[in-house]
């Protein structure tokens, strides 16, 4: 969209400028629309589970803005010679997640393509004064992450046939990817949340940088506190990565500093792209214990305090401890 003559509109509360997870357009003093679109190619063989993961991935952007999803539209590209029964199972899996989110499936668009693709366009609502954006983090705030990282390299290793025994972790990872961020978002909605994002294709580092850049702060992570898949570290140590891990790292050159005590694989996993990853929440320090308690009560088992926010200039720091 760079260079396009976009029309300014004061009702567009969140657009492309801040790299946020979804667009927000104000309708009234109390209601704003949240809009997003996302689709992915299969990362697992089970068509129902793939549909669930793809739908959860798309719905996540609404939750990352503090919104509630209302309607969803299927986006499908299905090869002509494929298995129609499997295609049906994919959209059935997606429908299950749409319904779990409390939204309704209102239609969609299907084309015959060379590659199988499935996802959703989702519309939700949020109060204009309760939007979670990238731009509100403050020094002293606490960082909370709600899902483990490392799914990207795990999925890719299985696709390449190079996963070995580490591939046994994929079913667990897929089930976690299929979990909606609904429970996490609802659990923290009543607390003093200053910023939020969901962790997807840019990896933990890339999405954290969006918050750091737009808020003018430093996000300091503690490596030992970050939930992750140990199998993914083992795969990275063997030289396996995804096609976007390198670009993700290059995009952050000069903006992220690692403790020299961290192993190369412990650094690289920060750039591993995620599908339907967790929420990175930036919470006022007084509310952090309550947030963690509420997340645990809501069944968000992997949620952890992973760092804190410090004064700028904007950047990311990762300590070994």
C-alpha positions in Angstrom: 0.0 0.0 0.0 3.1 2.3 0.1 2.6 5.3 -2.1 -1.2 4.8 -2.6 -3.2 8.1 -2.4 -5.2 7.1 0.7 -8.1 9.3 1.7 -7.8 10.6 5.3 -10.8 10.0 7.5 -10.9 11.0 11.2 -13.2 8.1 11.8 -10.4 5.6 10.9 -9.0 5.3 14.4 -6.4 2.6 13.5 -5.2 2.2 10.0 -1.9 1.2 8.4 0.4 3.8 10.1 1.1 1.9 13.3 1.4 -1.6 12.0 -1.5 -2.8 14.2 -3.3 -6.1 13.9 -6.6 -4.8 12.5 -8.2 -1.6 11.3 -10.6 0.2 13.6 -13.3 2.5 12.2 -15.6 4.6 14.5 -19.4 4.4 13.9 -20.7 6.1 17.1 -19.3 7.4 20.4 -19.7 3.9 21.8 -19.1 1.6 18.8 -16.2 1.1 16.4 -15.8 -1.6 13.8 -12.7 -3.8 13.9 -11.8 -5.4 10.5 -9.2 -7.9 9.5 -8.4 -10.6 6.9 -6.0 -13.5 7.1 -5.5 -16.8 5.3 -2.8 -19.5 5.3 -1.7 -22.6 3.5 -1.9 -26.0 5.2 0.7 -26.7 7.9 -0.8 -30.1 9.0 -2.5 -33.0 7.2 -5.7 -33.1 9.3 -8.2 -30.9 7.3 -10.5 -30.2 10.2 -7.6 -29.1 12.5 -6.1 -27.0 9.7 -9.5 -25.2 9.3 -9.6 -24.6 13.1 -6.0 -23.2 13.1 -6.6 -21.0 10.1 -9.9 -19.6 11.6 -8.3 -19.1 15.0 -5.4 -17.3 13.3 -7.8 -14.8 11.6 -10.0 -14.3 14.6 -6.9 -13.5 16.7 -6.5 -10.0 15.2 -9.9 -9.0 16.6 -8.9 -10.1 20.1 -5.6 -8.4 19.8 -7.4 -5.1 19.4 -9.6 -5.7 22.4 -12.6 -6.4 20.2 -15.4 -8.9 19.9 -15.8 -10.8 16.6 -19.3 -10.6 15.1 -19.2 -11.9 11.5 -16.8 -13.9 9.4 -16.5 -14.6 5.6 -14.6 -17.6 4.2 -11.7 -17.1 1.9 -10.9 -20.3 0.0 -8.6 -21.2 -2.8 -9.0 -24.9 -3.6 -7.2 -26.8 -6.5 -9.7 -28.2 -9.0 -8.4 -31.7 -8.7 -8.4 -31.9 -5.0 -10.5 -33.8 -2.4 -13.9 -32.2 -2.1 -14.6 -34.0 1.1 -11.4 -32.6 2.6 -12.3 -29.1 1.5 -15.6 -29.5 3.3 -13.8 -30.6 6.4 -11.6 -27.5 6.3 -14.5 -25.1 6.3 -16.3 -27.2 8.9 -13.2 -26.9 11.1 -13.3 -23.1 10.6 -17.0 -22.9 11.3 -16.5 -24.6 14.6 -14.0 -21.9 15.7 -16.2 -19.1 14.4 -19.1 -20.4 16.5 -16.8 -20.9 19.5 -15.9 -17.2 19.1 -19.6 -16.3 19.3 -19.6 -15.0 15.7 -21.6 -16.0 12.7 -20.4 -17.2 9.3 -22.0 -14.9 6.7 -20.7 -16.2 3.4 -17.4 -16.0 1.6 -15.5 -16.4 -1.7 -14.1 -19.5 -3.3 -11.8 -19.7 -6.3 -10.0 -22.6 -8.1 -6.3 -22.0 -7.5 -3.0 -23.7 -7.9 -2.5 -23.8 -4.1 -4.8 -24.7 -1.2 -5.5 -21.6 0.9 -8.1 -21.0 3.6 -8.8 -18.1 6.0 -11.3 -15.5 7.0 -12.3 -11.9 6.7 -13.6 -11.0 10.2 -15.6 -8.0 11.4 -16.0 -7.2 15.1 -16.7 -4.3 17.4 -14.8 -2.4 20.2 -15.5 0.7 22.3 -13.5 3.5 20.7 -12.0 4.3 24.1 -11.0 0.7 24.9 -8.9 -0.1 21.8 -5.7 -2.1 22.5 -3.1 -0.8 20.1 0.7 -1.0 19.6 1.2 2.6 20.8 0.5 2.7 24.5 3.3 0.9 26.3 4.9 2.9 29.2 8.1 2.5 31.1 7.5 0.2 34.1 4.8 -1.9 32.4 5.0 -5.7 32.5 5.0 -8.0 29.5 2.9 -11.1 29.5 2.9 -13.8 26.7 0.0 -16.3 26.5 1.3 -19.1 24.1 4.6 -20.7 23.6 6.7 -19.8 20.5 8.5 -22.0 18.1 5.7 -23.4 16.0 7.0 -22.1 12.6 10.2 -24.1 12.5 8.4 -27.2 13.9 5.8 -27.1 11.1 8.5 -26.5 8.4 10.7 -29.3 9.6 7.8 -31.8 9.4 6.9 -30.5 5.9 10.5 -31.0 4.8 10.7 -34.5 6.4 13.6 -33.3 8.6 11.9 -33.2 12.0 13.0 -36.6 13.3 11.7 -37.3 16.8 11.1 -33.6 17.4 8.2 -33.9 15.0 6.3 -35.7 17.7 5.6 -32.3 19.2 3.6 -31.1 16.1 0.2 -32.5 17.2 0.5 -30.7 20.6 1.6 -27.5 18.8 -1.3 -27.7 16.3 -3.8 -28.1 19.2 -2.3 -25.0 20.8 -2.5 -23.1 17.5 -6.2 -24.0 17.2 -6.9 -22.4 20.6 -8.7 -19.1 20.3 -7.2 -16.1 22.1 -10.8 -15.4 23.3 -10.3 -16.7 26.8 -7.0 -14.7 27.2 -8.5 -11.5 25.9 -11.6 -11.8 28.0 -9.6 -12.6 31.1 -7.6 -9.4 31.0 -10.3 -7.1 29.7 -11.0 -5.5 33.0 -7.4 -4.7 33.8 -5.2 -1.7 32.9 -3.9 -2.9 29.6 -1.7 -0.3 27.8 -0.9 -2.2 24.6 -1.3 -5.6 22.9 -0.6 -7.6 19.8 -0.8 -11.2 18.6 2.3 -13.1 17.6 2.1 -14.3 14.0 4.3 -14.1 10.9 6.9 -11.5 12.1 7.7 -13.7 15.2 7.9 -12.5 18.8 10.7 -10.0 18.0 8.9 -8.4 15.0 5.6 -7.9 16.8 7.4 -6.7 19.9 9.3 -4.2 17.8 6.0 -2.8 16.5 5.0 -2.0 20.1 8.5 -0.6 21.0 8.7 1.6 17.9 5.2 3.0 18.1 5.4 3.5 21.9 8.9 4.9 21.9 10.1 2.4 24.6 12.4 -0.6 25.1 10.9 -4.0 25.6 13.1 -6.1 27.8 12.6 -9.9 27.7 13.9 -12.5 30.0 14.8 -15.6 28.0 14.2 -18.1 30.8 10.6 -16.8 31.3 9.5 -17.2 27.7 7.3 -20.3 27.0 8.6 -22.2 24.0 8.8 -25.6 22.4 12.2 -27.3 23.3 11.9 -29.4 20.2 12.0 -26.2 18.1 15.3 -25.2 19.7 16.7 -28.6 18.8 15.6 -28.2 15.2 17.1 -24.7 14.9 20.3 -26.0 16.4 20.4 -28.5 13.6 20.2 -25.7 11.0 16.5 -25.9 10.2 14.5 -22.7 9.9 11.6 -21.2 7.9 11.9 -19.1 4.7 11.0 -15.9 6.6 13.2 -16.4 9.7 16.1 -14.7 8.0 14.2 -11.7 6.7 12.5 -11.3 10.1 15.9 -11.0 11.6 17.3 -8.7 9.0 14.3 -6.4 9.5 15.3 -5.9 13.1 19.0 -5.2 12.6 20.0 -2.4 14.9 16.8 -2.6 17.0 17.4 -5.8 19.0 20.2 -6.7 21.4 20.8 -10.1 22.8 22.7 -11.1 25.9 26.0 -12.7 24.6 25.3 -15.7 26.9 22.3 -16.7 24.8 22.9 -19.6 22.4 22.4 -19.0 18.6 19.2 -21.1 18.6 17.8 -19.2 21.6 18.2 -16.0 19.6 16.9 -17.3 16.4 13.6 -18.5 17.9 12.7 -14.9 18.5 12.3 -14.5 14.7 10.5 -17.7 14.1 7.1 -17.0 12.4 4.1 -18.2 14.3 0.6 -19.2 13.1 -2.2 -18.3 15.5 0.3 -17.4 18.2 -0.5 -16.0 21.6 -1.1 -12.4 22.8 1.7 -10.2 23.9 0.1 -8.0 26.6 1.6 -4.8 28.1 0.0 -4.3 31.5 0.3 -1.7 34.2 2.7 -3.1 36.9 0.0 -3.0 39.6 -2.3 -5.1 37.5 0.2 -7.7 36.3 -0.4 -10.2 39.2 -4.1 -10.0 38.8 -3.8 -10.5 35.0 -1.7 -13.6 35.5 -4.2 -15.0 38.1 -7.1 -14.3 35.8 -5.4 -15.9 32.8 -4.6 -19.0 34.9 -8.2 -19.2 36.1 -9.4 -18.9 32.5 -7.3 -21.9 31.5 -4.6 -20.1 29.7 -2.0 -22.5 31.0 1.1 -21.2 29.2 0.7 -17.5 30.1 3.8 -16.1 31.7 5.4 -12.8 32.7 8.2 -12.5 30.2 9.7 -9.1 30.7 9.1 -5.4 31.3 9.1 -2.0 29.6 11.9 0.6 30.0 12.4 4.1 28.6 13.6 4.6 25.0 15.0 5.1 22.5 12.9 2.3 21.0 14.3 -1.1 20.9 14.3 -4.7 22.2 16.7 -6.3 24.7 16.8 -9.9 25.6 18.6 -11.1 28.8 19.7 -14.7 29.5 18.1 -14.6 33.0 
